[in-house]
Amino acid sequence: MPEQQNIEYKSSWHDDYLKWICGFANAQGGKIYIGKNDVGTVVGVEDYKRLMDDIPNKIKNLMGITAEVNLLQEDDKNFIEIIVQPYSVPISLRGRYYYRSGSVKQELTGAALNEFLLKRSGQTWDDVVEQRATFADIDEKSLKAYIVMSKEKGRLPDVEGLTTEEILDKLRLTENGQLKRAAIVLFGKDPGRFYPNTFVKIGRFAKDDADLRFQEVEEGNLIALLRNVLEQLNHKFLIRNIEFEGFFRVEKGEYPVPALREMLLNALVHRNYMGSFIQIRVYDDKINIWNEGMLPEGISLESLRRSHSSRPRNPLIADVCFKGGLIDAWGRGTIRIIDTCKEAELPEPELTERDGGFLVTLFKNNLTEEQLVKLGLNERQVDAILYYRSKGEITTSEYAAKYNVSDRTARRDLSELIERQLIKNEGDTNNSKYIFA
């Protein structure tokens, strides 16, 4: 039986395995078997008598917890079972904190440790009072802009005639007359004075990260960043395609604005504010936004492509954004990004976890070889898209002749491209041609 998310097999005991026990205690609990190999076969452990005394004592003395330690036998071979229960309080081993994530044990440090300790104490980062801040640090213009935005959705409680202090209190952004961190992030005059990495960096690259053309940095509160970053992208980083419909000049963006806005909002609302700044990279054929902070437990990359529960890292910031009509509280942000790209006839966005954070990538309509391979196309199909796209059309006989395949194989390949909406079929069966979408 192979190892599972909450089971570990060890052929012999080493004190380093106390880290695994600590990791299980801080996560969902688990079991460690001493005297089993990697596939779960019993190999036996000789010094089991000593270990049955040592292991429970080390767990208790070094971590202050207890674990169930059982001596078991199979095929006349002894092995030890250690059952670790999950703990609601943070557990440390020699002053260090470990956590079991998936099948990996990791040491929590820096921003990740801070977030973990806050969570275990029943708090989130944004709900903590900022002792250094006063109401003079609140930007009145941003607060007024937020109130105007919120009226359309009707989610905000009545704030007519209330003072700034009363409005922020109604939004639960204060505690005993003091501002919480969320208030500074949302409406602060200079959030960077309190939290240095609240800015957004935008870079324009050519084909890869080694070819940086220019960059800009946008600073300010969440309300200002949402407006200014989108304006910066529109005016300096993205090319607006110009078309004419009759006598009217129409500008169409490279990417749908709703998708860009949702990407930015997701990053601003769900990022780890103790971590690195938000990074936006604009390339010739794609744009991506990265924010520090992995997906919460229970949410997978696959679940982001369907309706899923909403588990914001910063629930207070998310709640204020919801009341202001900026976000949907039902976990549909990523679905909206995907849907708007489909409506714009763009490839499906890529959602990935990378470098301790979350990355969303939008692709232009001019599919690259790399993107086509990711779609699962075979070599013939990739080459056909790249070669015939400039011609605008292809026939079954042309495809069969170029790639030396039967008409049946050609039709199968082309049918798959139709299913992926990369080409369209025109004409009857005998004179069928395929138009590139």
PAVO-984305 format. One record per residue (C-alpha): residue number from 1; chain; x, y, z. Coordinates in steps of 0.5 Angstrom, whole numbers, always signed. Each point is the difference from the previous one (the first is absolute). Layout:
N
[r NUM; "A"; [X; Y; Z]]
...
% end
This chain:
437
[r 1; "A"; [+0; +0; +0]]
[r 2; "A"; [+3; +7; -2]]
[r 3; "A"; [+1; +6; +4]]
[r 4; "A"; [-6; +4; +1]]
[r 5; "A"; [-1; +7; +2]]
[r 6; "A"; [+0; -1; +7]]
[r 7; "A"; [+4; -6; +1]]
[r 8; "A"; [+8; -1; +0]]
[r 9; "A"; [+4; -7; -1]]
[r 10; "A"; [+7; +0; +3]]
[r 11; "A"; [+4; -6; +0]]
[r 12; "A"; [+4; +2; +7]]
[r 13; "A"; [-1; +6; +5]]
[r 14; "A"; [+4; +6; +0]]
[r 15; "A"; [-1; +6; +4]]
[r 16; "A"; [-1; +4; -6]]
[r 17; "A"; [-7; -3; -1]]
[r 18; "A"; [-3; +4; +6]]
[r 19; "A"; [+0; +6; -5]]
[r 20; "A"; [-5; -4; -4]]
[r 21; "A"; [-4; -1; +7]]
[r 22; "A"; [+0; +7; +1]]
[r 23; "A"; [-3; +1; -7]]
[r 24; "A"; [-5; -5; +1]]
[r 25; "A"; [-2; +4; +6]]
[r 26; "A"; [-1; +6; -3]]
[r 27; "A"; [-4; -2; -6]]
[r 28; "A"; [-5; -6; +0]]
[r 29; "A"; [+4; -5; +4]]
[r 30; "A"; [+3; -6; -3]]
[r 31; "A"; [+3; -7; +1]]
[r 32; "A"; [+8; -2; +0]]
[r 33; "A"; [+2; -7; -1]]
[r 34; "A"; [+7; -2; +3]]
[r 35; "A"; [+2; -7; -3]]
[r 36; "A"; [-3; +1; -7]]
[r 37; "A"; [+3; +2; -7]]
[r 38; "A"; [-3; +5; -5]]
[r 39; "A"; [-5; -5; -3]]
[r 40; "A"; [-3; -2; +7]]
[r 41; "A"; [+3; -7; +1]]
[r 42; "A"; [+2; -2; +7]]
[r 43; "A"; [+8; +0; +0]]
[r 44; "A"; [+0; +0; +8]]
[r 45; "A"; [+4; +4; +5]]
[r 46; "A"; [+5; -3; +5]]
[r 47; "A"; [+0; +5; +6]]
[r 48; "A"; [-7; +0; +1]]
[r 49; "A"; [+0; +0; +7]]
[r 50; "A"; [+4; +6; +1]]
[r 51; "A"; [-4; +4; -5]]
[r 52; "A"; [-6; -2; +3]]
[r 53; "A"; [+3; +4; +6]]
[r 54; "A"; [+4; +6; -4]]
[r 55; "A"; [-5; +2; -5]]
[r 56; "A"; [-6; +2; +5]]
[r 57; "A"; [+5; +3; +5]]
[r 58; "A"; [+3; +4; -6]]
[r 59; "A"; [-7; +2; -3]]
[r 60; "A"; [-2; +3; +7]]
[r 61; "A"; [+6; +3; +2]]
[r 62; "A"; [+2; +4; -6]]
[r 63; "A"; [-7; +1; -3]]
[r 64; "A"; [-4; +0; +6]]
[r 65; "A"; [-5; -4; -3]]
[r 66; "A"; [-2; -8; +1]]
[r 67; "A"; [-1; -5; -6]]
[r 68; "A"; [-2; -7; +0]]
[r 69; "A"; [+6; -5; -1]]
[r 70; "A"; [-2; -7; -1]]
[r 71; "A"; [+4; -6; -1]]
[r 72; "A"; [-3; -5; -6]]
[r 73; "A"; [+3; -6; -3]]
[r 74; "A"; [-1; -3; -7]]
[r 75; "A"; [+3; -7; -3]]
[r 76; "A"; [+4; +0; +7]]
[r 77; "A"; [+3; +7; -1]]
[r 78; "A"; [-1; +6; +5]]
[r 79; "A"; [-2; +7; -3]]
[r 80; "A"; [-2; +6; +4]]
[r 81; "A"; [-6; +4; -2]]
[r 82; "A"; [+0; +8; +2]]
[r 83; "A"; [-7; +3; +0]]
[r 84; "A"; [+0; +8; +0]]
[r 85; "A"; [-6; +4; +2]]
[r 86; "A"; [-1; +7; -3]]
[r 87; "A"; [+1; +5; +5]]
[r 88; "A"; [-4; +7; +0]]
[r 89; "A"; [+6; +4; +3]]
[r 90; "A"; [+7; +0; -4]]
[r 91; "A"; [+5; -5; +2]]
[r 92; "A"; [+7; +1; -1]]
[r 93; "A"; [+6; -4; +0]]
[r 94; "A"; [+6; +3; +4]]
[r 95; "A"; [-3; +7; -2]]
[r 96; "A"; [-1; -2; -7]]
[r 97; "A"; [-7; -1; -4]]
[r 98; "A"; [-1; -5; -5]]
[r 99; "A"; [-7; -2; -4]]
[r 100; "A"; [-2; -6; -4]]
[r 101; "A"; [-2; +3; -7]]
[r 102; "A"; [-3; -6; -4]]
[r 103; "A"; [+6; -5; +0]]
[r 104; "A"; [+5; +5; +2]]
[r 105; "A"; [+3; +2; +6]]
[r 106; "A"; [+2; +8; +0]]
[r 107; "A"; [+3; +4; +6]]
[r 108; "A"; [-4; +7; +1]]
[r 109; "A"; [+4; +6; +0]]
[r 110; "A"; [-1; +8; -2]]
[r 111; "A"; [-7; +2; -3]]
[r 112; "A"; [-3; -8; +0]]
[r 113; "A"; [+2; -1; +8]]
[r 114; "A"; [-3; +7; +1]]
[r 115; "A"; [-7; -2; -3]]
[r 116; "A"; [+0; -7; +3]]
[r 117; "A"; [+1; +3; +7]]
[r 118; "A"; [-5; +5; -1]]
[r 119; "A"; [-5; -5; -3]]
[r 120; "A"; [+1; -5; +6]]
[r 121; "A"; [-2; +6; +5]]
[r 122; "A"; [-6; +1; -4]]
[r 123; "A"; [+2; +6; -4]]
[r 124; "A"; [+2; +2; -7]]
[r 125; "A"; [+5; +5; -2]]
[r 126; "A"; [-5; +6; -2]]
[r 127; "A"; [-4; -1; +6]]
[r 128; "A"; [+6; +3; +5]]
[r 129; "A"; [+0; +7; +3]]
[r 130; "A"; [+6; +4; -3]]
[r 131; "A"; [+2; +4; +6]]
[r 132; "A"; [+4; +5; -4]]
[r 133; "A"; [-6; +2; -4]]
[r 134; "A"; [-5; +6; +1]]
[r 135; "A"; [-6; +2; -4]]
[r 136; "A"; [+5; +6; -3]]
[r 137; "A"; [+3; -6; -4]]
[r 138; "A"; [-7; -1; -3]]
[r 139; "A"; [-1; +3; -7]]
[r 140; "A"; [-6; +3; +0]]
[r 141; "A"; [-1; +0; -8]]
[r 142; "A"; [+1; -8; -1]]
[r 143; "A"; [-5; -1; +6]]
[r 144; "A"; [-5; +5; -4]]
[r 145; "A"; [+2; -4; -7]]
[r 146; "A"; [-2; -6; +4]]
[r 147; "A"; [-7; +2; +2]]
[r 148; "A"; [-2; +3; -7]]
[r 149; "A"; [+2; -7; -3]]
[r 150; "A"; [-4; -4; +6]]
[r 151; "A"; [-6; +3; -2]]
[r 152; "A"; [-2; -3; -6]]
[r 153; "A"; [+1; -7; +3]]
[r 154; "A"; [-4; +2; +7]]
[r 155; "A"; [+4; -4; +4]]
[r 156; "A"; [+3; +5; +5]]
[r 157; "A"; [-4; +2; +6]]
[r 158; "A"; [-3; +7; +0]]
[r 159; "A"; [+6; +5; +1]]
[r 160; "A"; [-3; +6; -1]]
[r 161; "A"; [+2; +6; +4]]
[r 162; "A"; [+5; -4; +4]]
[r 163; "A"; [+7; +2; +2]]
[r 164; "A"; [+6; -4; -3]]
[r 165; "A"; [+1; -3; +7]]
[r 166; "A"; [-7; -2; +0]]
[r 167; "A"; [+0; -3; -7]]
[r 168; "A"; [+6; -4; +1]]
[r 169; "A"; [-3; -3; +6]]
[r 170; "A"; [-6; -2; -3]]
[r 171; "A"; [+5; -4; -5]]
[r 172; "A"; [+3; -3; +6]]
[r 173; "A"; [+7; +3; -2]]
[r 174; "A"; [+1; +3; +7]]
[r 175; "A"; [+0; -3; +7]]
[r 176; "A"; [+0; +4; +6]]
[r 177; "A"; [+1; +6; -4]]
[r 178; "A"; [+6; -2; -3]]
[r 179; "A"; [+1; -2; -7]]
[r 180; "A"; [+1; -7; -3]]
[r 181; "A"; [+5; -2; -5]]
[r 182; "A"; [-5; -1; -5]]
[r 183; "A"; [-2; +8; +0]]
[r 184; "A"; [+7; +2; -1]]
[r 185; "A"; [+0; -5; -6]]
[r 186; "A"; [-7; +2; -3]]
[r 187; "A"; [+0; +7; +1]]
[r 188; "A"; [+7; +3; +3]]
[r 189; "A"; [+3; +6; -3]]
[r 190; "A"; [+7; -4; +0]]
[r 191; "A"; [-1; -7; +2]]
[r 192; "A"; [+8; -1; -2]]
[r 193; "A"; [+2; +3; +6]]
[r 194; "A"; [-3; -5; +4]]
[r 195; "A"; [+1; -6; -4]]
[r 196; "A"; [+5; +1; -5]]
[r 197; "A"; [-2; -5; -5]]
[r 198; "A"; [-7; +2; -2]]
[r 199; "A"; [+2; +3; -7]]
[r 200; "A"; [-1; -3; -7]]
[r 201; "A"; [+6; -1; -4]]
[r 202; "A"; [-1; +0; -8]]
[r 203; "A"; [+5; -3; -5]]
[r 204; "A"; [+0; +0; -8]]
[r 205; "A"; [+4; -6; -2]]
[r 206; "A"; [+1; -2; -7]]
[r 207; "A"; [+0; -8; -1]]
[r 208; "A"; [+3; -1; +7]]
[r 209; "A"; [+2; +2; +7]]
[r 210; "A"; [+7; +2; -3]]
[r 211; "A"; [-3; +5; -4]]
[r 212; "A"; [-3; +6; +4]]
[r 213; "A"; [-2; +6; -4]]
[r 214; "A"; [-2; +4; +5]]
[r 215; "A"; [-4; +0; +7]]
[r 216; "A"; [-4; +4; +4]]
[r 217; "A"; [-2; +0; +8]]
[r 218; "A"; [-7; +2; +2]]
[r 219; "A"; [-1; +2; +8]]
[r 220; "A"; [-6; +1; +4]]
[r 221; "A"; [-6; -3; +3]]
[r 222; "A"; [-4; -5; -3]]
[r 223; "A"; [-6; +4; -3]]
[r 224; "A"; [+6; +5; -3]]
[r 225; "A"; [+4; -6; -3]]
[r 226; "A"; [-6; -3; -3]]
[r 227; "A"; [-1; +6; -4]]
[r 228; "A"; [+7; +2; -1]]
[r 229; "A"; [+3; -7; -2]]
[r 230; "A"; [-6; -1; -5]]
[r 231; "A"; [+2; +7; -3]]
[r 232; "A"; [+7; -1; +0]]
[r 233; "A"; [-1; -7; -4]]
[r 234; "A"; [-5; +4; -5]]
[r 235; "A"; [+5; +6; -2]]
[r 236; "A"; [+7; -3; +0]]
[r 237; "A"; [+0; -8; +1]]
[r 238; "A"; [-6; -2; -5]]
[r 239; "A"; [-1; +1; -7]]
[r 240; "A"; [-7; +2; -2]]
[r 241; "A"; [-2; -3; -7]]
[r 242; "A"; [-4; +5; -4]]
[r 243; "A"; [-5; -2; -5]]
[r 244; "A"; [-5; +4; -4]]
[r 245; "A"; [-8; -2; +0]]
[r 246; "A"; [-3; +5; -5]]
[r 247; "A"; [+3; +7; +2]]
[r 248; "A"; [+1; -2; +7]]
[r 249; "A"; [+7; -1; +3]]
[r 250; "A"; [+0; -6; +5]]
[r 251; "A"; [+5; -2; +5]]
[r 252; "A"; [+0; -7; +2]]
[r 253; "A"; [+5; -2; +6]]
[r 254; "A"; [+5; -6; -1]]
[r 255; "A"; [-3; -3; +6]]
[r 256; "A"; [-7; +1; +3]]
[r 257; "A"; [-1; +5; +5]]
[r 258; "A"; [-4; -4; +5]]
[r 259; "A"; [+5; -5; +0]]
[r 260; "A"; [+6; +5; +1]]
[r 261; "A"; [-4; +3; +6]]
[r 262; "A"; [-2; -7; +3]]
[r 263; "A"; [+7; -2; +0]]
[r 264; "A"; [+3; +6; +3]]
[r 265; "A"; [-6; +0; +5]]
[r 266; "A"; [+1; -7; +2]]
[r 267; "A"; [+8; +2; +1]]
[r 268; "A"; [-2; +6; +4]]
[r 269; "A"; [-5; -4; +5]]
[r 270; "A"; [+3; -7; +1]]
[r 271; "A"; [+8; +2; +0]]
[r 272; "A"; [+4; -1; +6]]
[r 273; "A"; [+1; +7; +2]]
[r 274; "A"; [+6; -2; +4]]
[r 275; "A"; [+4; -3; -6]]
[r 276; "A"; [+2; +3; -7]]
[r 277; "A"; [-3; +5; -4]]
[r 278; "A"; [-5; -2; -6]]
[r 279; "A"; [+4; -1; -6]]
[r 280; "A"; [-4; +1; -7]]
[r 281; "A"; [+4; -2; -6]]
[r 282; "A"; [-2; +2; -7]]
[r 283; "A"; [+3; -4; -6]]
[r 284; "A"; [-1; +0; -8]]
[r 285; "A"; [-5; -5; +1]]
[r 286; "A"; [-2; -1; +7]]
[r 287; "A"; [-1; +4; +7]]
[r 288; "A"; [+0; -3; +7]]
[r 289; "A"; [-1; +3; +7]]
[r 290; "A"; [+3; -4; +6]]
[r 291; "A"; [-1; +1; +7]]
[r 292; "A"; [+3; -3; +6]]
[r 293; "A"; [-4; -5; +4]]
[r 294; "A"; [-2; -7; -2]]
[r 295; "A"; [-7; -3; -1]]
[r 296; "A"; [-4; -1; +7]]
[r 297; "A"; [-1; -7; +2]]
[r 298; "A"; [-5; -3; -3]]
[r 299; "A"; [+0; +4; -7]]
[r 300; "A"; [+4; -3; -5]]
[r 301; "A"; [+2; +2; -7]]
[r 302; "A"; [-6; -4; -3]]
[r 303; "A"; [-5; +3; +4]]
[r 304; "A"; [+1; +7; -2]]
[r 305; "A"; [-3; -2; -7]]
[r 306; "A"; [-6; -1; +3]]
[r 307; "A"; [-5; +2; +6]]
[r 308; "A"; [+4; +0; +6]]
[r 309; "A"; [+0; +2; +7]]
[r 310; "A"; [+3; +7; +2]]
[r 311; "A"; [+5; +0; +5]]
[r 312; "A"; [+4; +6; +0]]
[r 313; "A"; [+7; +1; +3]]
[r 314; "A"; [-3; +7; +2]]
[r 315; "A"; [-7; +0; +2]]
[r 316; "A"; [-1; +7; +2]]
[r 317; "A"; [+3; +3; -6]]
[r 318; "A"; [-4; -5; -4]]
[r 319; "A"; [-6; +2; +4]]
[r 320; "A"; [+1; +7; -1]]
[r 321; "A"; [+1; -1; -8]]
[r 322; "A"; [-6; -4; +0]]
[r 323; "A"; [-5; +5; +3]]
[r 324; "A"; [+3; +5; -5]]
[r 325; "A"; [-2; -4; -6]]
[r 326; "A"; [+8; -1; -2]]
[r 327; "A"; [+0; -8; +1]]
[r 328; "A"; [-5; -6; +0]]
[r 329; "A"; [+0; -3; +7]]
[r 330; "A"; [-2; -7; -3]]
[r 331; "A"; [+7; -2; -3]]
[r 332; "A"; [-2; +1; -7]]
[r 333; "A"; [+6; +5; -1]]
[r 334; "A"; [+4; -5; -4]]
[r 335; "A"; [-6; -3; -4]]
[r 336; "A"; [-1; +8; -2]]
[r 337; "A"; [+7; +0; -3]]
[r 338; "A"; [-1; -6; -4]]
[r 339; "A"; [-7; +1; -2]]
[r 340; "A"; [+2; +7; -3]]
[r 341; "A"; [+6; -2; -4]]
[r 342; "A"; [-4; -6; -3]]
[r 343; "A"; [-5; +6; -2]]
[r 344; "A"; [+6; +4; -3]]
[r 345; "A"; [+2; -6; -4]]
[r 346; "A"; [+6; -1; +4]]
[r 347; "A"; [+4; -6; +2]]
[r 348; "A"; [-2; -3; +7]]
[r 349; "A"; [+4; +4; +6]]
[r 350; "A"; [+5; -4; +4]]
[r 351; "A"; [-1; +0; +7]]
[r 352; "A"; [+7; -3; +4]]
[r 353; "A"; [+3; +0; +7]]
[r 354; "A"; [+7; +3; -1]]
[r 355; "A"; [+6; +2; +4]]
[r 356; "A"; [-5; +0; +7]]
[r 357; "A"; [-5; +4; -4]]
[r 358; "A"; [-6; +0; -5]]
[r 359; "A"; [+1; +2; -7]]
[r 360; "A"; [-5; +1; -5]]
[r 361; "A"; [+2; +1; -8]]
[r 362; "A"; [-4; +2; -5]]
[r 363; "A"; [+2; -2; -8]]
[r 364; "A"; [-1; +4; -6]]
[r 365; "A"; [-4; -2; -6]]
[r 366; "A"; [+6; -2; -4]]
[r 367; "A"; [+2; -6; +3]]
[r 368; "A"; [+7; -2; +1]]
[r 369; "A"; [+3; -7; -1]]
[r 370; "A"; [+1; +0; +7]]
[r 371; "A"; [-8; +1; +2]]
[r 372; "A"; [-2; -5; -6]]
[r 373; "A"; [+4; -6; +3]]
[r 374; "A"; [-3; +2; +7]]
[r 375; "A"; [-7; -1; -3]]
[r 376; "A"; [+3; -7; -1]]
[r 377; "A"; [+0; +0; -8]]
[r 378; "A"; [+4; -5; -4]]
[r 379; "A"; [+6; +3; -4]]
[r 380; "A"; [-4; +0; -7]]
[r 381; "A"; [-5; +4; +4]]
[r 382; "A"; [+5; +5; +3]]
[r 383; "A"; [+3; +1; -7]]
[r 384; "A"; [-6; +0; -4]]
[r 385; "A"; [-3; +6; +4]]
[r 386; "A"; [+7; +4; +0]]
[r 387; "A"; [+1; -2; -8]]
[r 388; "A"; [-7; +1; -2]]
[r 389; "A"; [-2; +6; +4]]
[r 390; "A"; [+2; +5; -4]]
[r 391; "A"; [-3; -3; -6]]
[r 392; "A"; [-7; +0; +4]]
[r 393; "A"; [-2; -7; -3]]
[r 394; "A"; [+2; -7; -1]]
[r 395; "A"; [-4; -6; -3]]
[r 396; "A"; [+0; -7; +2]]
[r 397; "A"; [+4; -2; -6]]
[r 398; "A"; [+6; +5; +1]]
[r 399; "A"; [+0; -2; +7]]
[r 400; "A"; [+1; -7; -2]]
[r 401; "A"; [+5; +1; -5]]
[r 402; "A"; [+5; +5; +4]]
[r 403; "A"; [+0; -5; +6]]
[r 404; "A"; [+0; -7; -4]]
[r 405; "A"; [-6; -2; +4]]
[r 406; "A"; [-7; -4; -3]]
[r 407; "A"; [-6; +5; -1]]
[r 408; "A"; [-3; -4; +6]]
[r 409; "A"; [+6; +2; +5]]
[r 410; "A"; [-1; +7; -3]]
[r 411; "A"; [-7; +1; +1]]
[r 412; "A"; [+1; -2; +7]]
[r 413; "A"; [+6; +5; +1]]
[r 414; "A"; [-5; +5; -2]]
[r 415; "A"; [-6; -2; +3]]
[r 416; "A"; [+4; +1; +7]]
[r 417; "A"; [+2; +7; -2]]
[r 418; "A"; [-7; +2; -1]]
[r 419; "A"; [-2; -3; +7]]
[r 420; "A"; [+5; +5; +3]]
[r 421; "A"; [-3; +5; -5]]
[r 422; "A"; [+7; +2; -3]]
[r 423; "A"; [-3; -1; -7]]
[r 424; "A"; [-7; +0; -3]]
[r 425; "A"; [-3; -5; -5]]
[r 426; "A"; [-3; +3; -7]]
[r 427; "A"; [-3; -4; -6]]
[r 428; "A"; [-3; -7; -1]]
[r 429; "A"; [+3; -6; +1]]
[r 430; "A"; [+4; -1; -7]]
[r 431; "A"; [+2; +7; +0]]
[r 432; "A"; [+2; +2; +7]]
[r 433; "A"; [+4; +5; +2]]
[r 434; "A"; [+3; +2; +7]]
[r 435; "A"; [+0; +8; +2]]
[r 436; "A"; [+5; +2; +6]]
[r 437; "A"; [-4; +3; +5]]
% end
